[in-house]
Amino acid sequence: MSNKKLVHRSGYIEVSGQQVSLHGNATHSCPVCELYDVDEKIYTFGEFSIVRCRNCSHQYLDPVLSHESLNLIYNNNYYADKTENHGYFDYTNSRKEILRTYQLRLKKIGKFLQFPSTLKIHEIGSALGFGAKAVSDLYPSFLYSCSDISNDAKEAALSAKIDFFQCTELGIPKNLSESLDIVYMFDVIEHLPKVKPLVKWLSEHVNDGGLVMLTTPDMNDWFNKVLGRRSPSVKIPQHISYFTTQNLCKVFEENFELILNTRDFQYVSYRLISDRVASILDDLELSFIHKLLSPFFRVVAYFPVPNGMKLYLFRKKY
Protein backbone atom coordinates (compact mmCIF):
# COMPACT_ATOMS: atom_id res chain seq x y z
CA MET A 1 0.00 0.00 0.00
CA SER A 2 1.38 3.41 -0.99
CA ASN A 3 1.73 6.19 1.57
CA LYS A 4 0.96 8.94 -0.92
CA LYS A 5 -1.54 11.44 0.49
CA LEU A 6 -4.71 11.88 -1.54
CA VAL A 7 -5.30 15.37 -2.92
CA HIS A 8 -8.05 17.42 -1.27
CA ARG A 9 -9.07 14.79 1.24
CA SER A 10 -8.12 16.40 4.53
CA GLY A 11 -9.93 17.46 7.68
CA TYR A 12 -7.18 19.85 8.73
CA ILE A 13 -5.30 22.86 7.42
CA GLU A 14 -1.74 24.00 8.08
CA VAL A 15 -1.48 27.47 9.61
CA SER A 16 2.02 28.78 10.34
CA GLY A 17 3.34 25.23 10.28
CA GLN A 18 0.71 23.93 12.72
CA GLN A 19 -2.12 21.54 11.86
CA VAL A 20 -5.52 23.07 12.64
CA SER A 21 -8.61 20.86 12.44
CA LEU A 22 -11.55 21.98 10.30
CA HIS A 23 -14.90 21.60 12.00
CA GLY A 24 -18.48 21.35 10.82
CA ASN A 25 -21.58 22.84 12.36
CA ALA A 26 -23.31 20.68 14.94
CA THR A 27 -26.65 21.75 13.45
CA HIS A 28 -26.84 21.91 9.70
CA SER A 29 -29.25 21.50 6.82
CA CYS A 30 -29.32 20.83 3.10
CA PRO A 31 -27.76 23.82 1.23
CA VAL A 32 -30.57 23.71 -1.35
CA CYS A 33 -33.88 23.07 0.46
CA GLU A 34 -32.51 24.07 3.90
CA LEU A 35 -34.12 21.08 5.61
CA TYR A 36 -32.25 18.40 7.54
CA ASP A 37 -33.53 15.02 6.39
CA VAL A 38 -30.63 12.77 5.38
CA ASP A 39 -31.57 9.78 3.23
CA GLU A 40 -28.18 8.03 3.04
CA LYS A 41 -24.44 8.48 3.24
CA ILE A 42 -22.89 8.16 -0.21
CA TYR A 43 -19.19 8.54 0.66
CA THR A 44 -17.39 8.93 3.98
CA PHE A 45 -14.05 10.67 4.54
CA GLY A 46 -13.16 10.59 8.24
CA GLU A 47 -15.33 13.12 10.07
CA PHE A 48 -17.05 14.20 6.84
CA SER A 49 -19.54 12.44 4.59
CA ILE A 50 -21.36 13.23 1.37
CA VAL A 51 -25.03 12.57 1.99
CA ARG A 52 -28.25 12.69 0.00
CA CYS A 53 -31.18 14.82 1.17
CA ARG A 54 -34.40 12.83 1.44
CA ASN A 55 -36.49 15.92 0.70
CA CYS A 56 -34.87 17.17 -2.53
CA SER A 57 -32.26 14.48 -3.38
CA HIS A 58 -29.42 17.02 -3.32
CA GLN A 59 -25.99 15.67 -2.35
CA TYR A 60 -23.94 17.69 0.11
CA LEU A 61 -21.19 17.62 2.72
CA ASP A 62 -22.19 16.58 6.22
CA PRO A 63 -21.41 18.26 8.52
CA VAL A 64 -21.27 21.57 6.67
CA LEU A 65 -18.19 23.60 7.59
CA SER A 66 -18.53 26.32 10.20
CA HIS A 67 -18.10 29.96 9.13
CA GLU A 68 -14.78 30.04 10.98
CA SER A 69 -13.46 27.02 9.08
CA LEU A 70 -14.60 28.44 5.75
CA ASN A 71 -12.74 31.68 6.35
CA LEU A 72 -9.70 29.74 7.53
CA ILE A 73 -9.56 27.75 4.29
CA TYR A 74 -9.78 30.70 1.91
CA ASN A 75 -7.45 33.01 3.80
CA ASN A 76 -4.50 30.70 4.46
CA ASN A 77 -2.41 30.09 1.35
CA TYR A 78 -5.43 28.93 -0.64
CA TYR A 79 -3.72 29.87 -3.91
CA ALA A 80 -0.32 28.46 -2.93
CA ASP A 81 -0.98 25.33 -0.89
CA LYS A 82 2.06 23.11 -1.32
CA THR A 83 0.39 20.37 0.76
CA GLU A 84 -2.72 20.42 -1.47
CA ASN A 85 -4.81 19.74 1.60
CA HIS A 86 -7.30 22.48 0.85
CA GLY A 87 -6.17 24.74 -1.99
CA TYR A 88 -4.27 25.15 -5.24
CA PHE A 89 -0.68 23.99 -5.46
CA ASP A 90 0.35 27.13 -7.39
CA TYR A 91 -2.54 29.14 -8.84
CA THR A 92 -0.28 31.84 -10.28
CA ASN A 93 1.76 29.29 -12.22
CA SER A 94 -1.46 28.03 -13.84
CA ARG A 95 -2.35 31.48 -15.16
CA LYS A 96 -2.08 30.53 -18.84
CA GLU A 97 -4.36 27.50 -18.52
CA ILE A 98 -6.90 29.34 -16.33
CA LEU A 99 -7.05 32.29 -18.71
CA ARG A 100 -7.62 30.03 -21.73
CA THR A 101 -10.34 28.17 -19.84
CA TYR A 102 -12.10 31.43 -18.88
CA GLN A 103 -11.99 32.63 -22.48
CA LEU A 104 -13.39 29.32 -23.71
CA ARG A 105 -16.33 29.69 -21.34
CA LEU A 106 -17.00 33.41 -21.69
CA LYS A 107 -17.07 33.25 -25.50
CA LYS A 108 -20.35 31.37 -25.14
CA ILE A 109 -22.05 34.49 -23.76
CA GLY A 110 -21.63 36.37 -27.04
CA LYS A 111 -24.52 34.91 -29.01
CA PHE A 112 -26.96 35.52 -26.15
CA LEU A 113 -26.27 39.24 -25.70
CA GLN A 114 -29.32 41.43 -26.23
CA PHE A 115 -27.90 44.65 -24.82
CA PRO A 116 -25.84 47.65 -25.90
CA SER A 117 -22.10 47.01 -26.17
CA THR A 118 -21.28 48.64 -22.81
CA LEU A 119 -22.43 46.26 -20.11
CA LYS A 120 -21.75 45.84 -16.41
CA ILE A 121 -20.24 42.42 -15.75
CA HIS A 122 -19.38 41.09 -12.29
CA GLU A 123 -17.31 38.06 -11.33
CA ILE A 124 -18.04 36.28 -8.05
CA GLY A 125 -15.03 34.28 -6.92
CA SER A 126 -12.41 36.32 -8.74
CA ALA A 127 -9.39 34.59 -7.14
CA LEU A 128 -6.19 36.30 -8.33
CA GLY A 129 -7.85 38.34 -11.05
CA PHE A 130 -7.31 36.33 -14.23
CA GLY A 131 -10.98 36.75 -15.16
CA ALA A 132 -10.49 40.49 -15.65
CA LYS A 133 -7.97 39.79 -18.42
CA ALA A 134 -10.31 37.29 -20.09
CA VAL A 135 -13.21 39.77 -20.08
CA SER A 136 -11.10 42.67 -21.39
CA ASP A 137 -9.73 40.53 -24.23
CA LEU A 138 -13.17 39.29 -25.35
CA TYR A 139 -15.40 42.25 -24.47
CA PRO A 140 -13.23 45.38 -24.13
CA SER A 141 -16.21 47.72 -23.70
CA PHE A 142 -17.63 45.83 -20.70
CA LEU A 143 -17.40 47.45 -17.26
CA TYR A 144 -15.83 44.79 -15.02
CA SER A 145 -15.96 44.41 -11.25
CA CYS A 146 -15.35 41.42 -9.00
CA SER A 147 -15.71 39.92 -5.53
CA ASP A 148 -14.22 37.13 -3.43
CA ILE A 149 -14.00 35.98 0.19
CA SER A 150 -10.20 35.80 0.08
CA ASN A 151 -7.96 38.63 1.23
CA ASP A 152 -5.38 37.50 -1.36
CA ALA A 153 -8.01 38.09 -4.04
CA LYS A 154 -8.69 41.54 -2.61
CA GLU A 155 -5.00 42.46 -2.74
CA ALA A 156 -4.70 41.21 -6.34
CA ALA A 157 -7.73 43.23 -7.47
CA LEU A 158 -6.72 46.42 -5.70
CA SER A 159 -3.16 46.23 -7.03
CA ALA A 160 -4.63 45.95 -10.54
CA LYS A 161 -6.98 48.88 -9.79
CA ILE A 162 -10.08 46.75 -10.28
CA ASP A 163 -13.35 47.49 -8.48
CA PHE A 164 -13.49 44.86 -5.74
CA PHE A 165 -16.11 43.85 -3.16
CA GLN A 166 -15.46 41.43 -0.30
CA CYS A 167 -17.80 38.42 -0.29
CA THR A 168 -19.49 36.77 2.64
CA GLU A 169 -19.12 33.00 3.10
CA LEU A 170 -22.43 32.76 1.19
CA GLY A 171 -20.83 34.30 -1.90
CA ILE A 172 -22.74 37.59 -1.58
CA PRO A 173 -20.70 40.73 -2.40
CA LYS A 174 -20.86 43.26 0.41
CA ASN A 175 -21.83 46.86 -0.39
CA LEU A 176 -22.50 46.19 -4.08
CA SER A 177 -25.76 48.02 -4.70
CA GLU A 178 -25.71 48.72 -8.45
CA SER A 179 -27.62 46.65 -11.00
CA LEU A 180 -25.69 44.31 -13.25
CA ASP A 181 -26.11 42.96 -16.78
CA ILE A 182 -23.98 39.83 -16.43
CA VAL A 183 -22.71 37.88 -13.43
CA TYR A 184 -20.45 34.87 -13.75
CA MET A 185 -19.03 32.53 -11.13
CA PHE A 186 -16.76 29.68 -12.11
CA ASP A 187 -16.26 26.85 -9.61
CA VAL A 188 -17.97 28.80 -6.82
CA ILE A 189 -21.49 27.62 -6.03
CA GLU A 190 -20.31 24.19 -4.82
CA HIS A 191 -18.37 25.95 -2.02
CA LEU A 192 -21.39 27.66 -0.46
CA PRO A 193 -23.01 26.38 2.77
CA LYS A 194 -26.36 27.74 1.54
CA VAL A 195 -27.39 28.46 -2.04
CA LYS A 196 -30.73 30.30 -1.86
CA PRO A 197 -29.35 33.56 -0.36
CA LEU A 198 -27.00 34.08 -3.32
CA VAL A 199 -29.70 33.26 -5.86
CA LYS A 200 -31.98 35.76 -4.12
CA TRP A 201 -29.21 38.38 -4.31
CA LEU A 202 -28.79 37.66 -8.02
CA SER A 203 -32.52 38.07 -8.62
CA GLU A 204 -32.35 41.50 -6.97
CA HIS A 205 -29.17 42.76 -8.69
CA VAL A 206 -29.27 41.29 -12.20
CA ASN A 207 -31.31 43.33 -14.67
CA ASP A 208 -34.33 41.75 -16.37
CA GLY A 209 -32.99 39.85 -19.37
CA GLY A 210 -29.54 39.80 -17.76
CA LEU A 211 -27.32 36.72 -17.69
CA VAL A 212 -25.85 34.50 -14.97
CA MET A 213 -23.16 32.03 -16.05
CA LEU A 214 -21.70 29.39 -13.75
CA THR A 215 -19.78 26.14 -13.73
CA THR A 216 -20.05 23.39 -11.15
CA PRO A 217 -19.56 19.61 -11.00
CA ASP A 218 -22.47 17.56 -12.36
CA MET A 219 -22.81 14.39 -10.33
CA ASN A 220 -24.71 12.72 -13.19
CA ASP A 221 -21.79 13.22 -15.56
CA TRP A 222 -20.10 9.96 -16.65
CA PHE A 223 -16.75 11.31 -15.40
CA ASN A 224 -18.00 11.54 -11.81
CA LYS A 225 -20.01 8.31 -11.99
CA VAL A 226 -17.00 6.30 -13.15
CA LEU A 227 -14.51 7.81 -10.69
CA GLY A 228 -16.97 8.06 -7.79
CA ARG A 229 -15.31 9.10 -4.54
CA ARG A 230 -11.98 9.47 -6.39
CA SER A 231 -13.28 12.12 -8.79
CA PRO A 232 -11.48 15.51 -8.70
CA SER A 233 -14.98 16.97 -8.30
CA VAL A 234 -15.03 15.54 -4.78
CA LYS A 235 -12.97 17.91 -2.65
CA ILE A 236 -13.17 17.42 1.10
CA PRO A 237 -14.13 19.58 2.89
CA GLN A 238 -14.14 22.69 0.65
CA HIS A 239 -16.82 21.44 -1.77
CA ILE A 240 -20.12 21.47 0.09
CA SER A 241 -22.75 21.01 -2.66
CA TYR A 242 -22.73 18.32 -5.34
CA PHE A 243 -25.34 19.28 -7.93
CA THR A 244 -27.22 17.62 -10.71
CA THR A 245 -28.71 19.78 -13.46
CA GLN A 246 -32.20 19.10 -12.12
CA ASN A 247 -31.41 20.29 -8.59
CA LEU A 248 -29.50 23.35 -9.75
CA CYS A 249 -32.38 24.44 -11.97
CA LYS A 250 -34.82 24.06 -9.08
CA VAL A 251 -32.87 26.70 -7.17
CA PHE A 252 -32.95 29.19 -10.06
CA GLU A 253 -36.35 28.47 -11.62
CA GLU A 254 -38.40 31.16 -9.84
CA ASN A 255 -36.58 34.12 -11.38
CA PHE A 256 -34.30 32.65 -14.06
CA GLU A 257 -34.66 30.49 -17.15
CA LEU A 258 -31.95 28.08 -18.29
CA ILE A 259 -30.79 28.93 -21.84
CA LEU A 260 -27.53 26.96 -22.06
CA ASN A 261 -26.53 23.65 -20.48
CA THR A 262 -23.37 22.08 -21.82
CA ARG A 263 -20.43 19.97 -20.68
CA ASP A 264 -17.54 22.05 -19.40
CA PHE A 265 -13.96 21.71 -20.62
CA GLN A 266 -10.79 23.19 -19.21
CA TYR A 267 -7.13 23.54 -20.07
CA VAL A 268 -4.81 21.91 -17.55
CA SER A 269 -1.05 21.89 -17.16
CA TYR A 270 1.03 18.73 -17.48
CA ARG A 271 1.83 18.88 -13.76
CA LEU A 272 -1.81 19.19 -12.71
CA ILE A 273 -3.17 16.33 -14.80
CA SER A 274 -0.17 14.16 -13.89
CA ASP A 275 -0.67 14.75 -10.15
CA ARG A 276 -4.42 14.18 -10.24
CA VAL A 277 -4.10 10.90 -12.15
CA ALA A 278 -1.28 9.82 -9.83
CA SER A 279 -3.51 10.40 -6.81
CA ILE A 280 -6.34 8.32 -8.32
CA LEU A 281 -4.05 5.47 -9.39
CA ASP A 282 -2.36 5.42 -6.01
CA ASP A 283 -5.72 5.07 -4.27
CA LEU A 284 -6.43 2.11 -6.57
CA GLU A 285 -2.96 0.67 -5.87
CA LEU A 286 -2.16 1.00 -9.60
CA SER A 287 0.58 3.62 -9.33
CA PHE A 288 2.90 1.63 -11.63
CA ILE A 289 0.69 2.66 -14.57
CA HIS A 290 1.47 6.36 -14.08
CA LYS A 291 4.83 6.34 -15.87
CA LEU A 292 3.29 4.62 -18.88
CA LEU A 293 0.78 7.46 -19.21
CA SER A 294 3.30 10.30 -18.99
CA PRO A 295 3.57 10.88 -22.80
CA PHE A 296 -0.24 11.02 -22.97
CA PHE A 297 -0.36 13.73 -20.27
CA ARG A 298 1.99 15.94 -22.32
CA VAL A 299 -0.30 15.72 -25.35
CA VAL A 300 -3.47 16.31 -23.33
CA ALA A 301 -2.01 19.52 -21.87
CA TYR A 302 -2.47 21.20 -25.28
CA PHE A 303 -6.23 20.61 -25.45
CA PRO A 304 -9.28 21.40 -23.31
CA VAL A 305 -10.36 18.28 -21.45
CA PRO A 306 -13.68 17.23 -19.87
CA ASN A 307 -13.69 17.69 -16.12
CA GLY A 308 -16.98 16.27 -14.83
CA MET A 309 -18.52 19.75 -14.73
CA LYS A 310 -21.32 21.55 -16.54
CA LEU A 311 -21.47 25.11 -17.78
CA TYR A 312 -24.86 26.77 -17.28
CA LEU A 313 -26.22 30.06 -18.53
CA PHE A 314 -29.40 31.50 -16.99
CA ARG A 315 -31.39 34.52 -18.17
CA LYS A 316 -33.25 36.70 -15.67
CA LYS A 317 -36.97 36.56 -16.38
CA TYR A 318 -38.75 39.76 -17.40
Beta strands, then each sheet from edge to edge (+ up, - down):
strand 1: 12-15
strand 2: 18-21
strand 3: 38-45
strand 4: 48-53
strand 5: 59-62
strand 6: 120-124
strand 7: 143-148
strand 8: 163-166
strand 9: 180-186
strand 10: 206-217
strand 11: 241-242
strand 12: 256-266
strand 13: 305-316
sheet 1: 1+ 2-
sheet 2: 3+ 4- 5+ 11-
sheet 3: 8+ 7+ 6+ 9+ 10+ 13- 12+
end
